[in-house]
Amino acid sequence: MALALSTTALAQTPQPSVMPFPLELKRKPSGFSQKEGEELQREFVRLVRKSGALVPDSGSLELALKELKRQDCEREDECLKALALQAQTLYALYANVDYTLEGAVVATGRVVRDDGKSAGGPQTVTLPKGKDAFKDVAKVALVQLLALLELSKLPPFRPVEKPPEEVKPPEVKNGNGTVKPPPEEKPPPVAGPKQGPSGMKIAGWTMVGVGGAAAIAGAVVFATTSLPRKDSNGNVYAEDVGKVGPAQAQQTAGVAILAVGAGIAAAGAVVWALAPANVPAPVKQVSIVPVSGGAVAVFGGSF
């Protein structure tokens, strides 16, 4: 007897484990009671077992549905994936039954594996209700739907997926028939810091520009001085005596501005000549500060 039982057990084909989501009744004909709906729910689980799938017991079913905390399995494969993981089955099944305005009974369902991949469906079965009871026609539609989904033919174990094969470069042969080695791949050049004019170059050009502008302004001030008129002996006419002081002050200011500008420009030229050609772009700052008797050029940054 022990030998016979063990032989029978070995001969049994492993069944795929399937966790069914509660059957959804979308629309029902008038007169269809809640009790009939509960009976159709239980009949659906029995039909899944009868179709050749290994379904968890009622306690495991209730616990998995309680822990799922999702009701979007009609449209989301992730919901069925989570249901299969909760029930510790390889597959999860969703199905619904609808009653159309034309009086037809429509059953729809699909199967999803516990890694989120589709394992069957969606499939649809449509039957006319006629004069038969809605529950009886719905049962026939579910039987045909499960037959289309072929639950018994689902792999009972997850198939082993082969890693992608490494693509080898084509062999290139030399003229003598030997294989020519592929060209050595060189690493891309490492981009260094962005190069630009040095801070001293920029400071030098700025000082030359500021100094040149100041020198021009001083020359304009000196040239536009209104001088008093003088006679042939160099004496100032009496009526122009009052212009002597302002004219001397304006000329003195023009010369001073011209001298300061020329000095700044000369210093800028020296700075520019001594600066390196290209260094990483620095942070630079150049300013002119007026002081008593002239001005001071201040510049700073990376040199």
C-alpha positions in Angstrom: 0.0 0.0 0.0 2.8 2.4 0.9 4.5 1.6 -2.4 1.3 2.2 -4.3 0.6 5.5 -2.6 4.2 6.8 -3.2 4.0 5.8 -6.9 0.7 7.6 -7.2 2.2 10.7 -5.6 5.1 10.7 -7.9 2.9 10.4 -10.9 0.8 13.5 -10.0 1.6 16.6 -12.1 2.5 19.7 -10.1 -0.3 22.3 -10.2 0.2 26.0 -10.6 -0.7 28.0 -7.4 -3.3 30.7 -8.2 -4.8 33.3 -5.8 -8.2 34.5 -7.1 -9.3 38.1 -6.4 -13.0 38.2 -5.3 -15.3 37.9 -8.3 -16.6 41.3 -9.2 -20.3 41.6 -10.2 -20.4 44.9 -12.2 -24.1 45.0 -13.2 -26.8 42.6 -12.2 -30.4 42.0 -13.4 -33.3 43.0 -11.3 -34.2 40.4 -8.8 -30.6 39.0 -8.3 -30.2 38.8 -4.5 -27.2 39.3 -2.4 -27.4 35.7 -1.3 -27.1 34.6 -4.9 -24.1 36.9 -5.3 -22.3 35.2 -2.4 -23.1 31.8 -3.8 -21.6 32.8 -7.1 -18.5 34.1 -5.3 -18.0 30.7 -3.6 -18.7 28.9 -6.9 -16.0 31.0 -8.6 -13.3 29.8 -6.2 -14.6 26.2 -6.6 -14.4 26.5 -10.4 -10.8 27.9 -10.2 -9.8 24.8 -8.2 -11.6 22.5 -10.6 -9.8 24.1 -13.6 -6.5 22.5 -12.4 -5.1 25.3 -10.2 -3.9 25.0 -6.6 -5.9 27.5 -4.6 -5.1 28.5 -1.0 -7.6 27.4 1.7 -10.3 29.7 2.8 -8.4 31.0 5.8 -5.4 31.9 3.7 -7.7 33.5 1.1 -9.3 35.8 3.7 -5.9 36.7 5.3 -4.3 37.6 2.0 -7.2 39.8 0.9 -7.2 41.5 4.3 -3.5 42.3 4.1 -3.7 43.4 0.4 -5.6 46.7 1.2 -6.1 47.4 -2.5 -9.2 47.3 -4.7 -7.7 48.3 -8.1 -6.9 44.8 -9.4 -9.3 45.3 -12.3 -6.9 47.7 -14.1 -3.5 47.4 -12.2 -1.3 44.4 -12.6 0.7 45.6 -9.6 -2.4 44.9 -7.5 -2.5 41.2 -8.6 1.3 41.0 -8.1 0.9 42.2 -4.5 -2.0 39.7 -4.0 0.1 36.7 -5.2 2.9 37.8 -2.9 0.6 38.1 0.0 -0.9 34.6 -0.6 2.5 33.1 -1.4 1.3 31.8 -4.8 2.9 32.1 -8.1 -0.1 33.6 -9.8 -3.1 35.8 -9.1 -6.4 35.9 -11.0 -8.9 38.7 -11.6 -12.4 38.1 -13.1 -15.7 40.0 -13.3 -19.2 39.3 -14.6 -21.3 42.0 -16.3 -24.9 42.2 -17.5 -25.3 44.3 -20.5 -28.4 46.4 -21.6 -28.9 44.0 -24.5 -29.4 41.1 -22.0 -26.0 39.4 -22.4 -23.7 38.0 -19.7 -20.1 39.0 -20.1 -17.2 37.4 -18.2 -13.7 38.9 -18.3 -10.5 37.9 -16.6 -6.7 37.8 -16.7 -3.8 36.2 -14.8 -0.6 37.9 -13.5 2.6 36.3 -12.1 4.1 37.3 -8.8 6.7 39.4 -10.6 4.1 41.6 -12.3 4.3 39.8 -15.7 1.1 38.9 -17.6 0.5 35.1 -17.6 -2.7 35.0 -19.5 -5.5 37.2 -20.9 -7.3 39.4 -20.8 -10.0 37.0 -22.1 -13.7 37.7 -22.5 -16.7 35.4 -22.9 -20.1 36.7 -23.9 -23.3 34.6 -23.6 -27.0 35.5 -24.1 -29.0 35.3 -20.9 -32.3 34.4 -22.5 -34.8 32.9 -20.1 -32.2 31.2 -17.9 -31.3 32.4 -14.5 -28.4 35.0 -14.4 -26.5 32.9 -11.9 -26.5 29.8 -14.1 -25.5 31.7 -17.2 -22.7 33.5 -15.3 -21.4 30.1 -14.1 -21.2 28.8 -17.6 -19.4 32.0 -18.7 -16.9 31.6 -15.9 -16.2 28.0 -16.9 -15.5 29.0 -20.5 -13.4 32.0 -19.3 -11.2 29.7 -17.1 -10.8 27.3 -20.0 -9.6 30.2 -22.2 -7.1 31.3 -19.5 -5.8 27.6 -19.3 -4.8 27.8 -15.7 -3.8 24.1 -15.6 -1.2 24.8 -18.3 0.5 27.5 -16.4 4.1 26.6 -15.4 4.0 25.5 -11.7 7.5 27.0 -11.2 9.0 30.2 -12.3 11.0 29.7 -15.4 14.8 30.3 -15.2 15.6 33.3 -17.3 19.0 33.1 -19.1 21.3 36.1 -18.7 21.8 38.0 -21.9 24.7 36.7 -24.0 27.7 38.9 -24.4 27.9 40.2 -27.9 31.4 39.6 -29.3 32.8 41.9 -31.9 33.2 40.4 -35.4 36.5 38.8 -36.2 38.6 40.7 -38.7 41.2 38.6 -40.5 44.5 39.8 -41.9 45.6 38.9 -45.4 47.4 35.8 -44.2 44.2 34.4 -42.6 45.1 35.3 -39.0 42.6 37.0 -36.8 43.3 40.7 -36.4 42.9 41.9 -32.8 40.2 44.5 -32.3 41.5 48.1 -31.9 42.3 49.0 -28.3 39.7 51.3 -26.8 41.2 54.4 -25.4 39.6 56.2 -22.5 38.1 59.5 -23.4 40.3 62.5 -22.6 39.7 64.0 -19.2 38.5 67.6 -19.5 40.6 69.9 -17.4 39.4 73.1 -15.8 38.2 75.8 -18.2 41.1 78.0 -19.3 40.8 81.7 -19.9 42.7 85.0 -19.6 44.5 85.4 -16.3 43.4 87.9 -13.7 46.5 90.0 -14.3 45.7 90.2 -18.0 42.2 91.4 -17.3 43.4 93.8 -14.6 46.0 95.2 -16.9 43.5 95.8 -19.7 41.1 97.4 -17.3 43.7 99.8 -15.9 44.8 100.7 -19.4 41.2 101.5 -20.4 40.4 103.5 -17.2 43.7 105.3 -17.3 43.3 106.2 -21.0 39.8 107.5 -20.4 41.0 109.6 -17.5 43.9 111.0 -19.5 41.6 112.0 -22.4 39.2 113.6 -19.9 42.2 115.6 -18.4 43.3 116.7 -21.9 39.7 117.9 -22.7 39.6 119.9 -19.4 42.9 121.5 -20.1 42.1 122.3 -23.7 38.7 123.9 -22.9 40.1 126.4 -20.4 38.9 129.9 -21.1 42.1 132.0 -20.9 42.1 135.8 -20.2 43.1 138.2 -23.0 46.6 139.7 -23.0 48.3 142.7 -24.8 51.5 142.5 -26.8 53.5 142.9 -23.7 51.8 139.9 -22.0 49.7 142.0 -19.6 46.2 140.9 -18.9 43.5 143.4 -19.8 41.8 144.9 -16.8 38.4 143.5 -17.7 39.8 139.9 -17.9 41.7 140.0 -14.6 38.9 138.0 -12.9 39.5 135.0 -15.3 43.1 134.4 -14.3 42.4 132.4 -11.2 39.7 130.1 -12.6 41.7 129.5 -15.8 44.8 128.5 -13.8 42.7 126.2 -11.6 41.1 124.5 -14.6 44.4 124.0 -16.3 46.0 122.6 -13.1 43.0 120.1 -12.7 43.3 119.0 -16.4 47.0 118.4 -16.1 46.5 116.5 -12.8 43.7 114.3 -14.3 45.8 113.7 -17.4 48.9 112.7 -15.3 46.9 110.4 -13.1 45.2 108.7 -16.1 48.5 108.3 -17.9 50.1 106.8 -14.8 47.2 104.3 -14.4 47.4 103.3 -18.1 51.2 102.8 -17.8 50.8 100.7 -14.7 48.1 98.6 -16.5 50.4 98.1 -19.4 53.1 96.8 -17.1 50.6 94.4 -15.4 49.4 93.1 -18.7 52.9 92.5 -20.0 53.9 90.5 -16.8 50.7 88.4 -16.7 50.8 84.7 -17.8 48.9 83.9 -21.1 46.2 81.4 -19.9 45.2 80.2 -16.4 41.9 78.9 -15.0 39.3 81.6 -15.1 39.8 83.7 -11.8 37.6 85.9 -9.8 38.6 89.4 -10.5 37.9 92.8 -9.0 39.2 96.2 -10.2 38.3 99.6 -8.8 39.6 103.2 -8.8 39.6 105.0 -5.5 40.0 108.8 -5.6 42.4 110.2 -2.9 43.7 113.6 -2.1 45.9 114.8 -5.0 45.0 112.0 -7.4 43.6 108.4 -7.4 44.6 104.8 -6.5 43.8 101.8 -8.7 43.0 98.6 -6.7 42.7 95.2 -8.4 42.5 91.7 -7.0 41.8 88.0 -7.9 43.7 84.9 -8.8 47.1 85.4 -10.5 
